[in-house]
Amino acid sequence: MTAPRITPRIAPRVTPDMTLLDVVHAHPATEAVFRSRDAEAGVCLLCTALFDSIETMAGRHHLDLSTLLDDLEQAIQAQQHI
């Protein structure tokens, strides 16, 4: 009998405590994710919250943090496969 295969979880590259600047600097593809939320937030996020943590910014602008983090991770993954 073989043991079930366990797929290791990959640690997230983006965490809620990171600033927008940290994320965009390390992963340029994430800029588009932040810009896609500008209309919903009613401001340019990279202009007004560049030095805020993702969690603080999401709370201030009533953005879904979990979805935002998932979208940022997907952008990073897509960038690495180009």
N, C-alpha and C positions, 0 to 999 in steps of 0.2 A: 504494500500500500504506500503510495507516495503522498507526501505532505502537500497541502494546498499551496499554490504559488502566491506569495505575498508581494504585491507591488509596492515598492517604497514610495512614500509621499515626498514630493519635492517641496522644500521649504519655500514659502513665498518670497519673491524678490522685492515686493512692495509691502510695507506694513503701515498701519494707521498712524504711527508716530512719526513717519518720515515727512519731511517738508516737500511741497510741490517742486521746489528747486532741486532738491536731492534726487527726486525721481526723474525729472525731465533731463537733468544733467547726466545721470547714469544711463538712462534709457530714452533717447530722443523720440522714439515712436510714441511714447505716452503723451506727448504734447497734443496730438490729435484727440486723445480721449478727454483731456481736460477742456480743450476748445469745444468739443461736442456738447459739453455741459454748460457752456456760457449762457445760452438763451434761457435754459431752465433756471439758472442761478440769477439771471438778470444783470450779470456783470462779467467782465473778462476775468476769469479765475486766475490766470497767470499774471495779470496786471495787479490784482487786488489782494491775492492770497499767496503769493509766491513763497513767502517765508513762514507760512502757517503749516501745521501738520495737516495731513489729509483728513484726519478725523475731525479736527477743529473746523476746517473749511467745509466739510460735508455737513456738519451739524449747523453751522451758521447759515448755509444756503439750502438747507432741507433736502440734501441729496442722499440717496440711498448708499450708505458706505459700503455695504457688502457687494452690491452690483458694481460700484465704481472700482473697488479693488479687483474684482474678477475681470473687468474690462481692461484695467491696467496690465494685469498679468497676461491676458490674451494678446495685447499689443506687443508686449515684450517677447512673448513666444513667437509671434508672427515675424517680428523683426529679426529674430535669431535664425529663422528658417529661410530668409531671403538669400 
